[in-house]
Amino acid sequence: MSTSPAIQVTGLSKAFGEKVAVAGIDLRVDEGEFFGFLGPNGAGKSTTINMLVGLLRPDSGSAFIHGIDVWRQPLEAKKLRGVVPEGLALFQRLTGREYVRFVGTIYGLAPEVAAKRTHELMELLDMGKDADRMIVDYSHGMQKKTALAAAIVHAPRVLFLDEPFEGIDAVARRSIHDALQRLRARGTTIFFSSHILEVVQRLCTRMAVIVEGKVVASGTMDELRAQEKAGTNATLEEVFLRAVGAEGQQHEGLSWLD
């Protein structure tokens, strides 16, 4: 496995009016890593991902995917990545099979290759019997799996996932787990944001924690434990609460429940 960076971020920042969403962060993700990107609500996670995939222009800084500038070479960068955004935007009047096959051809796959890969992805994600139903009739979990299939049909070198497990059941989650592990086994780098910390701890090889637009901790699980002076058996949730300054916080209860 190469140690060259799959993702290189330097001084990336973004503000919306007076609100600073991302405050000059630096990140390096090596090829083949399963990288977790964590933070409380409003910390800047989705804003960062949107800048990395070319959906939101940064105010300053740079982002590279395998050495290609995301903003100066947008088409070349987009060929290398797949994205499952937090807010799904699928073509509701296509079937799942039609949509994934269509995305494959957009990425330049020959029609017969796109069709073959789509069929294999539908089977892998346990969607074979629903592949020819329209997306508008899919459950939330099935739409998530369709979005994942479309994001990986062209075999991207880097995959960005923003809350891929939000609102889906255990069966769908297992299918997505299996697909992600098979992707990583063939060398795909995965950049993964989620609030489900036990999943992040189980899947990710390295992580970064962002708070108020700044990276406050990064490293492997053991490195994070050391940085936050947590015990050797501390869970990611315990380490995360320390990193964001929420450990031991007391909140006033509801008076009518006292």
DRENLO-65541 format. One line per field, with one value per atom (N, C-alpha, C): residue in three letters; x, y, z. Coordinates in steps of 0.02 Angstrom, whole numbers. Layout:
BEGIN
residu	c(ALA, ...)
px	c(X, ...)
py	c(Y, ...)
pz	c(Z, ...)
This chain:
BEGIN
residu	c(MET, MET, MET, SER, SER, SER, THR, THR, THR, SER, SER, SER, PRO, PRO, PRO, ALA, ALA, ALA, ILE, ILE, ILE, GLN, GLN, GLN, VAL, VAL, VAL, THR, THR, THR, GLY, GLY, GLY, LEU, LEU, LEU, SER, SER, SER, LYS, LYS, LYS, ALA, ALA, ALA, PHE, PHE, PHE, GLY, GLY, GLY, GLU, GLU, GLU, LYS, LYS, LYS, VAL, VAL, VAL, ALA, ALA, ALA, VAL, VAL, VAL, ALA, ALA, ALA, GLY, GLY, GLY, ILE, ILE, ILE, ASP, ASP, ASP, LEU, LEU, LEU, ARG, ARG, ARG, VAL, VAL, VAL, ASP, ASP, ASP, GLU, GLU, GLU, GLY, GLY, GLY, GLU, GLU, GLU, PHE, PHE, PHE, PHE, PHE, PHE, GLY, GLY, GLY, PHE, PHE, PHE, LEU, LEU, LEU, GLY, GLY, GLY, PRO, PRO, PRO, ASN, ASN, ASN, GLY, GLY, GLY, ALA, ALA, ALA, GLY, GLY, GLY, LYS, LYS, LYS, SER, SER, SER, THR, THR, THR, THR, THR, THR, ILE, ILE, ILE, ASN, ASN, ASN, MET, MET, MET, LEU, LEU, LEU, VAL, VAL, VAL, GLY, GLY, GLY, LEU, LEU, LEU, LEU, LEU, LEU, ARG, ARG, ARG, PRO, PRO, PRO, ASP, ASP, ASP, SER, SER, SER, GLY, GLY, GLY, SER, SER, SER, ALA, ALA, ALA, PHE, PHE, PHE, ILE, ILE, ILE, HIS, HIS, HIS, GLY, GLY, GLY, ILE, ILE, ILE, ASP, ASP, ASP, VAL, VAL, VAL, TRP, TRP, TRP, ARG, ARG, ARG, GLN, GLN, GLN, PRO, PRO, PRO, LEU, LEU, LEU, GLU, GLU, GLU, ALA, ALA, ALA, LYS, LYS, LYS, LYS, LYS, LYS, LEU, LEU, LEU, ARG, ARG, ARG, GLY, GLY, GLY, VAL, VAL, VAL, VAL, VAL, VAL, PRO, PRO, PRO, GLU, GLU, GLU, GLY, GLY, GLY, LEU, LEU, LEU, ALA, ALA, ALA, LEU, LEU, LEU, PHE, PHE, PHE, GLN, GLN, GLN, ARG, ARG, ARG, LEU, LEU, LEU, THR, THR, THR, GLY, GLY, GLY, ARG, ARG, ARG, GLU, GLU, GLU, TYR, TYR, TYR, VAL, VAL, VAL, ARG, ARG, ARG, PHE, PHE, PHE, VAL, VAL, VAL, GLY, GLY, GLY, THR, THR, THR, ILE, ILE, ILE, TYR, TYR, TYR, GLY, GLY, GLY, LEU, LEU, LEU, ALA, ALA, ALA, PRO, PRO, PRO, GLU, GLU, GLU, VAL, VAL, VAL, ALA, ALA, ALA, ALA, ALA, ALA, LYS, LYS, LYS, ARG, ARG, ARG, THR, THR, THR, HIS, HIS, HIS, GLU, GLU, GLU, LEU, LEU, LEU, MET, MET, MET, GLU, GLU, GLU, LEU, LEU, LEU, LEU, LEU, LEU, ASP, ASP, ASP, MET, MET, MET, GLY, GLY, GLY, LYS, LYS, LYS, ASP, ASP, ASP, ALA, ALA, ALA, ASP, ASP, ASP, ARG, ARG, ARG, MET, MET, MET, ILE, ILE, ILE, VAL, VAL, VAL, ASP, ASP, ASP, TYR, TYR, TYR, SER, SER, SER, HIS, HIS, HIS, GLY, GLY, GLY, MET, MET, MET, GLN, GLN, GLN, LYS, LYS, LYS, LYS, LYS, LYS, THR, THR, THR, ALA, ALA, ALA, LEU, LEU, LEU, ALA, ALA, ALA, ALA, ALA, ALA, ALA, ALA, ALA, ILE, ILE, ILE, VAL, VAL, VAL, HIS, HIS, HIS, ALA, ALA, ALA, PRO, PRO, PRO, ARG, ARG, ARG, VAL, VAL, VAL, LEU, LEU, LEU, PHE, PHE, PHE, LEU, LEU, LEU, ASP, ASP, ASP, GLU, GLU, GLU, PRO, PRO, PRO, PHE, PHE, PHE, GLU, GLU, GLU, GLY, GLY, GLY, ILE, ILE, ILE, ASP, ASP, ASP, ALA, ALA, ALA, VAL, VAL, VAL, ALA, ALA, ALA, ARG, ARG, ARG, ARG, ARG, ARG, SER, SER, SER, ILE, ILE, ILE, HIS, HIS, HIS, ASP, ASP, ASP, ALA, ALA, ALA, LEU, LEU, LEU, GLN, GLN, GLN, ARG, ARG, ARG, LEU, LEU, LEU, ARG, ARG, ARG, ALA, ALA, ALA, ARG, ARG, ARG, GLY, GLY, GLY, THR, THR, THR, THR, THR, THR, ILE, ILE, ILE, PHE, PHE, PHE, PHE, PHE, PHE, SER, SER, SER, SER, SER, SER, HIS, HIS, HIS, ILE, ILE, ILE, LEU, LEU, LEU, GLU, GLU, GLU, VAL, VAL, VAL, VAL, VAL, VAL, GLN, GLN, GLN, ARG, ARG, ARG, LEU, LEU, LEU, CYS, CYS, CYS, THR, THR, THR, ARG, ARG, ARG, MET, MET, MET, ALA, ALA, ALA, VAL, VAL, VAL, ILE, ILE, ILE, VAL, VAL, VAL, GLU, GLU, GLU, GLY, GLY, GLY, LYS, LYS, LYS, VAL, VAL, VAL, VAL, VAL, VAL, ALA, ALA, ALA, SER, SER, SER, GLY, GLY, GLY, THR, THR, THR, MET, MET, MET, ASP, ASP, ASP, GLU, GLU, GLU, LEU, LEU, LEU, ARG, ARG, ARG, ALA, ALA, ALA, GLN, GLN, GLN, GLU, GLU, GLU, LYS, LYS, LYS, ALA, ALA, ALA, GLY, GLY, GLY, THR, THR, THR, ASN, ASN, ASN, ALA, ALA, ALA, THR, THR, THR, LEU, LEU, LEU, GLU, GLU, GLU, GLU, GLU, GLU, VAL, VAL, VAL, PHE, PHE, PHE, LEU, LEU, LEU, ARG, ARG, ARG, ALA, ALA, ALA, VAL, VAL, VAL, GLY, GLY, GLY, ALA, ALA, ALA, GLU, GLU, GLU, GLY, GLY, GLY, GLN, GLN, GLN, GLN, GLN, GLN, HIS, HIS, HIS, GLU, GLU, GLU, GLY, GLY, GLY, LEU, LEU, LEU, SER, SER, SER, TRP, TRP, TRP, LEU, LEU, LEU, ASP, ASP, ASP)
px	c(42, 0, 44, 30, 68, 55, 108, 100, 88, 82, 68, -3, -13, -79, -133, -188, -247, -284, -282, -313, -263, -251, -206, -242, -252, -288, -242, -237, -194, -231, -238, -266, -337, -377, -444, -490, -525, -569, -631, -685, -747, -788, -814, -858, -923, -977, -1041, -1060, -1046, -1054, -1004, -1027, -983, -971, -1007, -1000, -943, -891, -835, -852, -862, -881, -820, -768, -705, -648, -604, -555, -483, -468, -399, -373, -408, -387, -336, -294, -246, -263, -263, -275, -233, -212, -180, -210, -235, -262, -224, -192, -151, -194, -167, -202, -221, -284, -307, -331, -329, -353, -430, -456, -527, -527, -538, -526, -592, -597, -657, -651, -704, -705, -763, -747, -797, -804, -862, -873, -946, -961, -1030, -1068, -1133, -1173, -1147, -1141, -1119, -1044, -1005, -933, -897, -929, -897, -882, -909, -895, -921, -986, -1016, -988, -975, -945, -877, -837, -771, -779, -823, -832, -856, -902, -926, -870, -823, -765, -719, -710, -665, -691, -757, -784, -804, -791, -804, -873, -912, -979, -982, -930, -929, -858, -854, -788, -761, -699, -670, -652, -649, -625, -550, -516, -443, -421, -358, -330, -335, -312, -310, -330, -354, -372, -352, -317, -293, -317, -337, -353, -302, -259, -205, -167, -151, -110, -146, -211, -250, -289, -281, -314, -390, -427, -500, -532, -505, -537, -504, -441, -408, -415, -425, -434, -497, -555, -615, -636, -634, -656, -611, -545, -497, -507, -520, -530, -593, -647, -711, -710, -667, -662, -634, -597, -563, -605, -660, -696, -768, -796, -867, -893, -957, -985, -1054, -1064, -1131, -1144, -1180, -1191, -1243, -1244, -1293, -1364, -1374, -1440, -1442, -1481, -1483, -1521, -1497, -1530, -1532, -1575, -1580, -1636, -1632, -1685, -1742, -1793, -1846, -1886, -1889, -1930, -1891, -1830, -1792, -1796, -1786, -1778, -1707, -1696, -1629, -1578, -1597, -1551, -1536, -1588, -1579, -1533, -1543, -1504, -1430, -1415, -1344, -1311, -1347, -1319, -1306, -1353, -1345, -1283, -1274, -1216, -1152, -1152, -1094, -1075, -1125, -1110, -1086, -1111, -1088, -1013, -991, -920, -879, -910, -873, -870, -908, -909, -948, -925, -963, -1030, -1083, -1150, -1152, -1118, -1121, -1083, -1029, -992, -1033, -1065, -1108, -1165, -1195, -1250, -1226, -1168, -1141, -1124, -1092, -1074, -1136, -1185, -1247, -1281, -1284, -1315, -1277, -1210, -1170, -1180, -1185, -1195, -1264, -1314, -1381, -1383, -1348, -1346, -1307, -1249, -1207, -1244, -1283, -1318, -1389, -1402, -1466, -1525, -1517, -1570, -1594, -1574, -1591, -1665, -1706, -1778, -1812, -1777, -1805, -1772, -1726, -1686, -1728, -1785, -1826, -1888, -1888, -1939, -1914, -1960, -1939, -1913, -1864, -1832, -1882, -1932, -1982, -2017, -2019, -2052, -2005, -1941, -1892, -1898, -1880, -1871, -1807, -1798, -1738, -1675, -1676, -1618, -1602, -1653, -1642, -1614, -1636, -1609, -1536, -1518, -1448, -1405, -1431, -1393, -1388, -1440, -1437, -1385, -1383, -1333, -1263, -1253, -1187, -1168, -1215, -1201, -1180, -1215, -1199, -1131, -1112, -1048, -989, -999, -942, -943, -994, -999, -939, -907, -849, -783, -786, -726, -683, -709, -670, -609, -558, -499, -510, -556, -573, -649, -676, -748, -763, -806, -827, -897, -904, -968, -987, -1044, -1068, -1131, -1125, -1180, -1214, -1177, -1207, -1253, -1249, -1289, -1348, -1357, -1410, -1478, -1520, -1588, -1598, -1547, -1556, -1554, -1583, -1587, -1524, -1522, -1462, -1447, -1499, -1488, -1454, -1481, -1451, -1381, -1371, -1305, -1253, -1274, -1228, -1209, -1257, -1242, -1192, -1202, -1156, -1087, -1084, -1020, -982, -1015, -982, -955, -995, -973, -912, -912, -856, -792, -799, -739, -710, -753, -728, -694, -722, -691, -621, -617, -552, -500, -523, -478, -446, -480, -451, -415, -407, -365, -400, -467, -503, -493, -481, -477, -547, -566, -633, -628, -663, -667, -738, -745, -808, -828, -886, -912, -976, -980, -1039, -1043, -1105, -1116, -1120, -1119, -1125, -1054, -1032, -961, -938, -982, -960, -945, -981, -966, -900, -888, -825, -767, -773, -718, -704, -757, -748, -718, -735, -716, -652, -641, -590, -520, -471, -401, -371, -398, -374, -431, -428, -484, -459, -502, -491, -555, -548, -605, -603, -659, -664, -715, -697, -740, -736, -793, -796, -748, -747, -708, -634, -611, -540, -530, -477, -460, -426, -456, -430, -395, -402, -368, -368, -316, -313, -265, -277, -232, -269, -233, -264, -301, -338, -375, -327, -271, -223, -193, -179, -152, -202, -265, -316, -323, -320, -323, -265, -206, -147, -154, -177, -185, -234, -287, -340, -331, -273, -257, -314, -339, -391, -358, -394, -368, -358, -318, -303, -364, -416, -477, -534, -519, -571, -602, -668, -703, -695, -712, -709, -757, -815, -862, -830, -795, -763, -708, -668, -615, -645, -698, -730, -757, -790, -817, -762, -705, -648, -623, -618, -591, -634, -700, -745, -762, -733, -744, -812, -841, -908, -908, -849, -847, -867, -913, -932, -978, -999, -1044, -1111, -1136, -1201, -1251, -1309, -1362, -1422, -1453, -1512, -1567, -1601, -1654, -1718, -1767, -1833, -1869, -1892, -1922, -1982, -2018, -2079, -2065, -2000, -1981, -1946, -1934, -1900, -1946)
py	c(-59, 0, 62, 110, 171, 215, 252, 299, 370, 381, 447, 467, 533, 553, 545, 514, 512, 579, 609, 675, 718, 777, 825, 892, 915, 978, 1025, 1087, 1136, 1202, 1225, 1290, 1301, 1249, 1254, 1292, 1342, 1382, 1403, 1415, 1438, 1473, 1532, 1570, 1586, 1590, 1611, 1675, 1732, 1795, 1799, 1811, 1815, 1747, 1696, 1629, 1591, 1576, 1537, 1463, 1429, 1359, 1313, 1330, 1292, 1342, 1332, 1383, 1361, 1353, 1339, 1272, 1218, 1152, 1121, 1077, 1037, 964, 924, 853, 815, 756, 711, 641, 612, 544, 503, 449, 408, 358, 336, 290, 226, 205, 143, 150, 210, 219, 221, 202, 212, 267, 329, 388, 415, 420, 446, 520, 558, 630, 646, 666, 670, 740, 754, 818, 826, 870, 883, 917, 923, 959, 1031, 1052, 1120, 1130, 1076, 1082, 1099, 1086, 1099, 1038, 980, 918, 919, 931, 930, 986, 1044, 1098, 1077, 1044, 1020, 971, 922, 872, 904, 952, 985, 1022, 1049, 1082, 1030, 973, 922, 890, 887, 854, 903, 968, 1017, 1046, 1037, 1065, 1134, 1153, 1218, 1246, 1308, 1338, 1366, 1348, 1374, 1448, 1481, 1550, 1553, 1503, 1500, 1428, 1414, 1348, 1306, 1245, 1200, 1129, 1092, 1022, 983, 927, 885, 813, 781, 710, 676, 635, 602, 652, 709, 759, 805, 796, 837, 889, 953, 1007, 1004, 1001, 993, 1051, 1111, 1170, 1194, 1180, 1200, 1147, 1084, 1029, 989, 1022, 990, 926, 924, 863, 804, 817, 763, 738, 784, 764, 724, 745, 711, 640, 628, 560, 511, 537, 494, 480, 516, 510, 490, 461, 449, 483, 499, 537, 510, 498, 487, 545, 597, 656, 642, 686, 678, 686, 736, 746, 713, 660, 623, 663, 660, 695, 646, 596, 545, 562, 534, 543, 496, 523, 482, 441, 463, 428, 378, 363, 308, 249, 189, 132, 134, 96, 92, 69, 19, -8, 45, 80, 132, 187, 207, 263, 245, 187, 168, 158, 127, 117, 183, 231, 297, 332, 330, 362, 329, 264, 230, 255, 265, 290, 362, 402, 471, 472, 423, 418, 385, 370, 346, 271, 234, 161, 143, 92, 66, 40, 46, 26, -45, -93, -162, -169, -130, -132, -101, -44, -12, -58, -94, -139, -198, -226, -282, -261, -204, -181, -164, -134, -117, -180, -232, -295, -323, -323, -350, -309, -242, -200, -210, -218, -230, -295, -346, -410, -403, -369, -362, -325, -274, -233, -260, -321, -354, -314, -289, -251, -283, -345, -377, -377, -393, -398, -330, -277, -209, -166, -193, -153, -120, -149, -122, -85, -68, -23, 49, 97, 167, 189, 233, 257, 292, 325, 360, 312, 248, 199, 165, 185, 154, 183, 142, 166, 208, 242, 283, 240, 182, 138, 114, 99, 77, 135, 195, 253, 263, 252, 257, 206, 145, 93, 108, 137, 157, 211, 260, 313, 285, 236, 206, 168, 130, 94, 142, 199, 248, 280, 287, 318, 274, 207, 162, 124, 135, 96, 105, 164, 177, 161, 126, 106, 166, 212, 272, 256, 298, 290, 319, 367, 396, 400, 379, 380, 423, 473, 517, 497, 485, 464, 512, 546, 592, 562, 536, 504, 449, 399, 347, 300, 297, 250, 284, 348, 384, 359, 337, 319, 253, 208, 144, 87, 31, -24, -67, -115, -157, -199, -221, -262, -221, -161, -117, -96, -84, -64, -119, -182, -237, -242, -231, -233, -179, -119, -64, -78, -105, -124, -170, -222, -271, -238, -194, -161, -117, -82, -37, -76, -132, -172, -202, -221, -247, -192, -132, -76, -62, -59, -43, -98, -160, -215, -208, -174, -164, -97, -61, -2, 65, 65, 129, 162, 226, 266, 290, 284, 303, 358, 414, 471, 472, 461, 440, 484, 516, 557, 525, 517, 486, 505, 507, 517, 450, 395, 329, 306, 325, 319, 247, 201, 131, 103, 127, 105, 135, 198, 230, 194, 178, 144, 75, 41, -25, -24, 27, 27, 66, 121, 169, 152, 164, 154, 215, 274, 337, 387, 437, 483, 553, 602, 671, 697, 740, 771, 846, 873, 943, 976, 1033, 1071, 1145, 1175, 1246, 1261, 1216, 1227, 1213, 1186, 1172, 1099, 1068, 1000, 1002, 968, 971, 906, 853, 790, 748, 708, 663, 606, 550, 493, 428, 375, 309, 310, 257, 254, 259, 224, 228, 297, 329, 397, 447, 439, 483, 474, 411, 399, 434, 430, 463, 538, 566, 639, 665, 629, 652, 625, 591, 564, 520, 478, 430, 363, 319, 253, 211, 158, 116, 79, 73, 40, 89, 153, 203, 193, 201, 195, 260, 257, 317, 370, 349, 398, 435, 400, 432, 480, 459, 501, 562, 551, 605, 658, 637, 685, 727, 696, 733, 784, 763, 806, 867, 858, 915, 954, 934, 970, 958, 900, 886, 834, 807, 756, 786, 753, 775, 835, 859, 917, 899, 944, 934, 983, 957, 999, 999, 1057, 1060, 1017, 980, 936, 975, 940, 968, 970, 1030, 1037, 991, 979, 939, 864, 845, 775, 762, 816, 808, 775)
pz	c(0, 0, 0, -43, -48, 13, 34, 89, 65, -1, -27, -6, 5, 30, -22, -2, -44, -40, 20, 32, 68, 42, 75, 80, 141, 155, 192, 169, 201, 209, 271, 285, 259, 257, 228, 275, 247, 289, 250, 288, 258, 311, 292, 337, 300, 337, 312, 349, 318, 353, 409, 470, 527, 560, 537, 565, 530, 568, 541, 548, 492, 494, 497, 458, 457, 462, 511, 528, 513, 449, 429, 450, 433, 456, 408, 436, 398, 410, 356, 362, 310, 328, 281, 292, 237, 240, 189, 213, 168, 129, 74, 31, 68, 60, 91, 162, 191, 259, 261, 318, 334, 387, 366, 407, 434, 500, 532, 545, 529, 539, 586, 647, 700, 727, 755, 787, 807, 854, 873, 817, 823, 773, 765, 703, 690, 694, 700, 709, 643, 586, 521, 480, 500, 465, 393, 385, 319, 275, 304, 266, 239, 281, 258, 201, 210, 157, 93, 97, 37, 1, 38, 6, -26, 8, -19, -82, -91, -150, -205, -193, -246, -248, -194, -192, -161, -125, -90, -96, -122, -132, -66, -48, 15, 8, 65, 66, 58, 85, 79, 91, 74, 83, 21, 26, -32, -12, -61, -51, -113, -102, -157, -147, -201, -201, -247, -217, -253, -296, -265, -298, -346, -354, -400, -361, -380, -345, -357, -303, -308, -345, -337, -366, -431, -441, -504, -558, -537, -584, -564, -566, -538, -573, -639, -674, -659, -659, -644, -573, -526, -456, -448, -482, -474, -502, -551, -578, -527, -478, -430, -367, -359, -295, -305, -252, -247, -185, -183, -127, -109, -44, -17, 31, 9, 51, 105, 155, 209, 182, 141, 110, 41, 34, -28, -81, -143, -199, -258, -253, -305, -354, -413, -463, -446, -415, -385, -435, -498, -547, -589, -568, -597, -549, -575, -531, -502, -449, -422, -473, -512, -563, -616, -639, -690, -665, -602, -575, -570, -541, -532, -600, -647, -714, -749, -740, -769, -742, -676, -646, -672, -680, -707, -776, -819, -886, -884, -836, -829, -813, -775, -758, -814, -870, -928, -936, -895, -904, -967, -1003, -1059, -1034, -1074, -1050, -1022, -1056, -1031, -965, -956, -893, -837, -851, -801, -781, -829, -813, -770, -786, -748, -676, -669, -602, -562, -594, -559, -532, -573, -551, -490, -493, -438, -375, -382, -323, -293, -334, -309, -268, -292, -256, -191, -194, -135, -79, -99, -50, -35, -55, -41, -68, -130, -162, -226, -239, -302, -317, -268, -280, -286, -265, -269, -322, -359, -406, -460, -477, -531, -506, -442, -415, -419, -425, -427, -359, -360, -299, -254, -283, -242, -195, -210, -169, -119, -119, -74, -3, 45, 114, 117, 173, 181, 176, 208, 206, 135, 96, 27, -15, -1, -38, -20, 44, 64, 26, 21, -14, -88, -117, -188, -198, -153, -157, -151, -107, -101, -164, -192, -254, -310, -315, -366, -353, -290, -272, -287, -289, -298, -363, -405, -467, -513, -510, -553, -519, -462, -424, -407, -366, -349, -307, -312, -271, -201, -195, -130, -125, -68, -57, 4, -4, 50, 73, 138, 166, 222, 214, 265, 296, 356, 393, 352, 329, 287, 324, 391, 430, 465, 454, 489, 465, 513, 498, 462, 464, 431, 482, 464, 512, 511, 557, 566, 504, 469, 409, 354, 342, 291, 311, 376, 400, 387, 397, 385, 312, 267, 195, 176, 205, 189, 219, 280, 310, 263, 238, 196, 132, 102, 41, 54, 110, 126, 140, 174, 188, 124, 77, 14, -27, -24, -58, -30, 35, 65, 51, 48, 33, -35, -81, -148, -154, -98, -98, -96, -94, -92, -23, -24, 37, 55, 119, 140, 192, 179, 224, 251, 316, 345, 403, 398, 452, 479, 545, 576, 649, 675, 746, 783, 747, 778, 796, 856, 874, 879, 900, 904, 835, 783, 715, 692, 707, 689, 721, 786, 821, 790, 769, 741, 670, 630, 560, 546, 582, 560, 586, 544, 563, 595, 578, 607, 605, 650, 657, 672, 659, 679, 709, 760, 793, 780, 754, 739, 786, 813, 858, 838, 825, 805, 748, 700, 639, 645, 702, 712, 731, 704, 723, 791, 840, 909, 929, 891, 906, 842, 833, 775, 789, 756, 763, 765, 780, 791, 857, 871, 934, 993, 991, 1047, 1052, 996, 997, 1025, 1008, 1036, 1111, 1134, 1206, 1241, 1211, 1242, 1241, 1185, 1180, 1232, 1243, 1289, 1360, 1371, 1438, 1464, 1419, 1436, 1451, 1484, 1499, 1437, 1444, 1386, 1360, 1401, 1379, 1366, 1364, 1352, 1284, 1280, 1216, 1177, 1113, 1072, 1099, 1124, 1152, 1210, 1254, 1311, 1288, 1239, 1212, 1177, 1139, 1102, 1150, 1204, 1252, 1284, 1297, 1323, 1271, 1208, 1156, 1143, 1148, 1134, 1197, 1254, 1316, 1347, 1334, 1360, 1416, 1433, 1485, 1552, 1586, 1652, 1654, 1596, 1596, 1629, 1669, 1701, 1670, 1655, 1626, 1673, 1680, 1721, 1691, 1734, 1710, 1697, 1674, 1664, 1731, 1751, 1817, 1827, 1772, 1779, 1782, 1775, 1784, 1849, 1889, 1953, 2004)
